[in-house]
């Protein structure tokens, strides 16, 4: 049988490449006659640039930017020259990754996304006319305010983290209209790891601030601050005269070949045309993907970016569809199979390809935190956990390679004929 092993990273323990190799080793022990191919994947989060580089080639340019606590941080810009000009791929986690902040110092009311703005500026200075920014795995929750500051917008208040954004006034956004005009000629793609909006129950603050170190009270404070910031940004955008058509929120045209064409600010289902500040702000704050990476999706959408699932961007660059079509079984996985997995993550992208080609997709994850009904509705044929009971989690984290390989070996015996 032809087996394709195409996992995401197991956050905090294994890169996508390490996870793929461990699953492949285990599968080969359990079913030695199978032909196993590995294809490490990523969404917009950690590993995005490395995975796209493996698929597309190109030149990696090292850049130093400000990290989430303001310290100098090493990042990369991937430049790929093609028939339609120069494209740049950036990974927000290089500049604002949670791994850059020691656990004791994690505080998303204070961490800043300024380095993402500096990374974007570097890509533009290198001549990119298409810029793809991978979002995910961030330590920040500032709705991209720091990123705007890194691109030259506004006052000090934008640089101080999400906690202070409730105090932002229109005059603090000086330079935003000029920046939007500058980027009007750039194809800016927001490759998100999740399709959640900026605000609300599954938004940036309520859904993700806790894992970045916020208390419940801080998460509520951030929700209020980001809501206030989004309103002021909406007023500024409505008043600046650039790309007024985006604020009219037309229905999104049908997608062609998987790429979302049309306005990034369009509501999901057409709906009414909103004009003016309130309408623009409401549409922006509800944009699916706007809440990715602590609201960086929102900040990039303000600059005219269009949202695509990061997993889809990576899948296209590495030829996932062709690999799936040639396989008998596809094995994917990540650290935890949970509600986020089904919202634009790698697992859902692989499952969609499996459904499209009639190939069973099996998930091997560190933990499985959703039920059969949810994962089977997403097109997953079976889901297996490395740690099936709470007492097994520590062992899996102590030796992630061996425990993942052992689980894959047992799965191979079940699935290989």
C-alpha positions in Angstrom: 0.0 0.0 0.0 1.1 3.6 -0.7 1.0 5.6 2.6 1.4 9.4 2.7 2.5 10.8 6.1 1.6 14.5 6.1 1.4 15.9 9.7 1.7 19.4 11.2 4.1 20.1 14.0 3.3 18.7 17.4 3.4 22.1 19.2 6.1 22.3 21.8 7.5 18.8 21.2 8.1 18.0 17.5 8.5 19.9 14.3 6.4 18.7 11.4 9.5 16.9 9.9 10.3 15.2 13.2 6.7 14.1 13.5 6.5 12.8 9.9 9.7 10.8 10.4 8.5 9.3 13.7 5.1 8.3 12.2 6.8 6.9 9.1 9.3 4.8 11.2 6.5 3.4 13.3 4.3 2.6 10.2 7.2 0.8 8.5 7.7 -1.4 11.6 4.0 -2.2 11.7 3.6 -2.7 7.9 7.1 -3.3 6.5 5.8 -3.9 2.9 4.1 -0.5 2.6 5.6 2.3 0.5 5.7 5.3 2.9 6.2 8.9 1.7 6.6 11.8 4.1 5.3 15.3 3.4 5.6 17.6 6.4 2.9 20.4 6.4 2.2 23.6 8.3 -0.6 26.1 8.6 0.3 29.8 9.0 2.0 29.0 12.3 5.5 27.8 13.2 7.2 26.0 10.3 5.3 27.9 7.6 8.3 29.4 5.9 10.4 26.2 6.2 7.6 24.1 4.7 6.9 26.5 1.8 10.7 26.7 1.1 10.8 22.9 0.9 8.0 23.0 -1.7 8.8 26.1 -3.8 12.6 26.7 -3.3 13.6 30.3 -3.3 16.1 32.5 -1.3 16.0 32.8 2.5 17.0 36.3 3.6 17.9 36.8 7.3 16.4 39.9 9.0 16.6 41.1 12.6 13.3 42.5 14.0 11.9 43.4 17.4 10.5 40.5 19.3 7.3 40.4 21.4 9.2 41.9 24.4 11.1 44.4 22.2 14.4 42.4 22.1 16.2 41.9 18.8 15.0 38.6 17.2 16.2 36.7 14.1 13.7 36.2 11.4 13.6 35.1 7.7 12.0 36.4 4.5 11.6 33.7 1.8 11.8 35.3 -1.7 10.4 33.4 -4.6 10.7 34.8 -8.1 8.1 33.7 -10.6 6.5 34.8 -13.9 4.3 37.3 -12.2 7.1 38.9 -10.2 8.6 38.5 -6.8 6.7 36.9 -3.9 7.8 37.0 -0.3 6.7 34.5 2.4 6.9 35.7 6.1 6.1 33.8 9.3 4.7 35.9 12.1 6.0 33.4 14.7 9.5 34.4 13.8 8.8 37.8 15.2 6.1 37.2 17.8 6.1 33.5 18.5 5.0 32.2 21.9 8.3 30.3 22.1 10.2 33.7 22.2 8.7 34.6 25.6 9.7 32.7 28.8 6.7 31.2 30.6 7.2 33.5 33.6 7.1 36.7 31.3 4.0 35.8 29.2 1.5 38.7 29.3 -0.5 39.4 26.1 -1.6 42.7 27.5 2.0 43.9 27.0 3.6 41.9 24.2 3.8 43.7 20.8 3.6 42.7 17.2 6.0 45.4 16.1 8.4 42.9 14.6 5.8 41.7 12.1 5.6 45.2 10.7 9.4 45.4 10.4 9.4 42.0 8.7 6.7 43.2 6.2 8.7 46.4 5.6 11.8 44.3 4.8 9.9 42.2 2.3 8.6 45.3 0.5 12.1 46.8 0.5 13.3 43.5 -1.2 10.9 44.2 -4.1 8.1 41.8 -3.3 4.8 42.7 -5.0 3.0 39.7 -3.5 3.5 39.2 0.3 2.1 36.1 2.1 2.1 36.4 5.9 1.7 33.2 7.9 -0.2 33.7 11.1 -0.2 31.5 14.2 1.6 30.5 17.4 1.8 34.1 18.6 2.6 35.5 22.0 0.7 38.7 21.2 -2.9 39.9 21.4 -2.8 43.5 20.0 -4.9 43.2 16.9 -1.9 44.1 14.8 -1.5 47.5 16.4 2.2 46.9 17.0 2.6 45.8 13.4 1.1 49.0 12.1 3.5 50.9 14.4 6.4 48.9 12.9 5.3 50.1 9.5 5.4 53.7 10.6 1.8 54.3 11.8 0.9 56.4 14.8 1.9 57.0 18.3 3.6 55.1 21.1 0.3 53.7 22.3 0.2 51.2 19.4 3.6 49.7 20.5 2.6 48.9 24.1 0.6 45.7 23.6 -3.1 45.0 23.6 -3.9 46.1 27.1 -3.7 49.8 26.3 -5.6 49.9 23.0 -8.8 51.0 24.7 -7.1 54.5 24.9 -6.4 54.7 21.1 -7.9 57.9 19.4 -8.1 58.8 15.7 -4.9 60.9 16.0 -3.0 57.9 17.2 -3.5 56.3 13.7 -1.7 59.1 11.8 -0.1 57.7 8.7 -2.6 54.8 8.3 -4.2 56.3 5.2 -0.7 56.7 3.5 0.2 53.2 4.4 -3.0 51.8 2.9 -2.4 53.7 -0.3 1.2 52.4 -0.5 0.0 48.8 -0.1 -2.9 49.2 -2.5 -0.6 47.9 -5.3 0.6 44.9 -3.3 -1.1 41.5 -3.3 -1.2 41.0 0.5 -2.2 37.4 1.5 -3.1 36.6 5.2 -2.3 32.9 5.6 -4.2 32.1 8.9 -3.9 29.1 11.2 -7.5 29.5 12.4 -10.6 31.2 10.8 -11.9 32.9 14.0 -13.0 36.6 14.1 -11.2 39.3 16.1 -14.0 39.6 18.8 -16.4 37.3 20.5 -16.5 33.9 22.2 -14.1 32.3 19.8 -12.2 35.5 19.0 -8.6 36.4 19.7 -9.0 37.3 23.4 -11.7 34.9 24.6 -10.3 31.9 22.6 -6.6 32.3 22.9 -5.3 34.9 25.4 -5.3 32.3 28.2 -2.7 30.1 26.4 -0.5 33.2 26.1 -0.5 33.9 29.8 -3.6 36.0 30.4 -5.9 35.6 33.4 -9.6 35.5 32.8 -9.8 39.2 33.9 -7.1 40.2 31.5 -8.8 38.3 28.6 -12.0 40.3 29.3 -9.9 43.5 29.4 -8.3 42.6 26.1 -11.7 41.9 24.5 -12.9 45.4 25.5 -9.6 47.1 24.4 -9.6 45.4 21.0 -13.3 46.2 20.5 -12.6 49.8 21.1 -9.5 49.8 18.9 -11.4 48.1 16.1 -14.1 50.8 16.2 -11.5 53.7 16.0 -9.7 51.9 13.1 -13.1 51.5 11.3 -13.6 55.2 11.6 -10.2 55.9 10.2 -10.6 53.5 7.3 -14.0 54.8 6.4 -12.7 58.4 6.4 -9.5 57.9 4.4 -10.9 57.5 0.9 -8.7 54.5 0.0 -10.4 51.4 -1.4 -13.9 52.5 -0.4 -15.2 49.5 -2.2 -13.8 47.2 0.5 -16.1 48.9 3.1 -19.2 48.4 1.0 -18.9 44.7 1.8 -20.0 43.2 -1.5 -20.9 39.5 -1.6 -17.7 37.4 -2.1 -17.5 36.0 -5.6 -17.2 32.2 -6.0 -13.7 31.0 -5.4 -11.6 29.8 -8.3 -9.1 27.0 -7.8 -9.3 27.4 -4.1 -8.1 31.0 -4.0 -10.5 33.5 -2.4 -11.0 36.3 -4.9 -12.6 39.6 -4.0 -12.9 41.8 -1.0 -11.2 40.6 2.2 -13.8 42.6 4.1 -16.8 40.9 2.6 -19.0 39.1 5.0 -19.3 35.4 4.6 -22.8 35.4 3.1 -23.1 38.6 1.2 -25.7 40.3 3.2 -26.4 44.0 3.4 -24.1 46.7 2.1 -22.6 48.6 5.0 -21.4 52.1 4.5 -19.6 54.5 6.8 -17.6 53.9 10.0 -19.8 51.6 11.9 -20.4 49.3 9.0 -16.8 49.1 8.0 -15.7 48.4 11.6 -18.4 45.8 12.1 -17.4 43.9 8.9 -13.7 44.0 9.8 -14.2 42.8 13.3 -16.3 39.9 12.1 -13.8 38.8 9.3 -13.1 35.1 9.6 -9.4 34.8 10.3 -9.2 38.3 11.8 -8.6 36.9 15.2 -5.6 34.8 14.1 -2.3 35.4 15.9 -3.9 37.7 18.5 -5.7 39.8 15.9 -2.9 40.2 13.4 -5.4 39.0 10.8 -7.5 42.1 11.5 -4.5 44.4 11.3 -3.4 43.0 7.9 -7.0 43.1 6.6 -7.0 46.8 7.4 -4.0 47.1 5.0 -6.0 45.4 2.3 -5.0 41.8 2.9 -7.1 38.9 1.8 -7.5 35.8 4.1 -6.6 32.3 3.0 -6.3 29.3 5.2 -2.5 28.9 5.8 -2.8 25.2 5.5 -4.3 25.7 2.0 -1.4 28.0 1.0 1.1 25.4 2.1 -0.8 22.5 0.6 -0.7 24.3 -2.8 3.0 25.0 -2.6 4.0 21.4 -1.8 1.5 19.7 -4.1 -0.6 18.0 -1.4 -3.5 17.2 -3.8 -1.3 15.3 -6.2 0.4 13.4 -3.3 -3.0 12.4 -1.8 -4.4 11.3 -5.2 -1.4 8.8 -5.5 -1.9 7.3 -2.1 -4.1 4.5 -0.6 -4.1 6.0 3.0 -3.1 9.4 4.3 -1.8 9.8 7.9 -1.8 13.3 9.4 -1.6 14.6 12.9 -0.8 17.4 15.4 -0.3 17.8 19.1 -4.0 18.0 20.0 -7.0 17.2 17.8 -9.5 19.7 19.1 -12.1 22.3 18.0 -9.4 24.5 16.5 -8.2 21.6 14.3 -11.4 21.7 12.3 -11.1 25.5 11.7 -8.6 25.8 8.9 -5.7 23.8 10.5 -3.6 21.2 8.6 -5.7 18.3 9.7 -8.8 19.8 8.1 -7.0 20.7 4.9 -5.7 17.1 4.6 -9.1 15.7 5.4 -10.7 17.8 2.7 -8.2 16.5 0.1 -9.0 12.9 1.3 -12.7 13.5 0.8 -12.1 15.1 -2.7 -10.0 12.0 -3.8 -11.9 9.3 -1.9 -8.8 8.4 0.1 -9.2 7.6 3.9 -7.4 10.1 6.2 -6.3 8.8 9.6 -5.2 11.2 12.4 -2.5 10.3 14.9 -2.4 13.1 17.5 -0.8 13.6 20.9 -4.3 13.9 22.4 -7.8 13.6 20.9 -10.0 16.1 22.6 -13.1 16.0 20.3 -15.6 13.2 19.7 -16.1 10.9 16.8 -19.1 12.8 15.5 -17.0 16.0 15.2 -14.0 14.5 13.5 -15.9 12.2 11.2 -18.0 15.1 10.0 -14.7 16.7 8.9 -14.0 13.8 6.7 -11.6 11.9 9.0 -11.8 8.1 8.8 -10.2 7.4 12.3 -8.4 9.3 15.0 -5.9 7.9 17.5 -4.2 9.5 20.5 -0.6 8.9 21.6 -1.8 9.7 25.1 -5.2 8.1 25.6 -5.3 8.8 29.4 -4.2 11.8 31.4 -1.5 9.8 33.1 0.1 9.0 29.6 0.6 12.7 28.7 3.8 13.1 30.7 5.3 10.0 29.2 4.4 11.2 25.6 6.1 14.5 26.3 9.2 13.0 27.8 9.8 10.8 24.7 7.6 12.2 21.9 9.4 10.4 19.1 9.3 6.9 20.5 5.7 7.2 21.8 4.4 8.6 18.5 6.3 5.9 16.5 4.8 3.2 18.8 1.3 4.5 18.2 1.8 4.7 14.5 3.1 1.1 14.5 -0.2 -0.1 16.1 -2.3 2.0 13.7 -0.4 0.5 10.7 -1.3 -3.0 11.8 -5.0 -2.0 12.0 -5.1 -0.2 8.6 -2.6 -1.9 6.3 -3.7 -5.0 4.4 
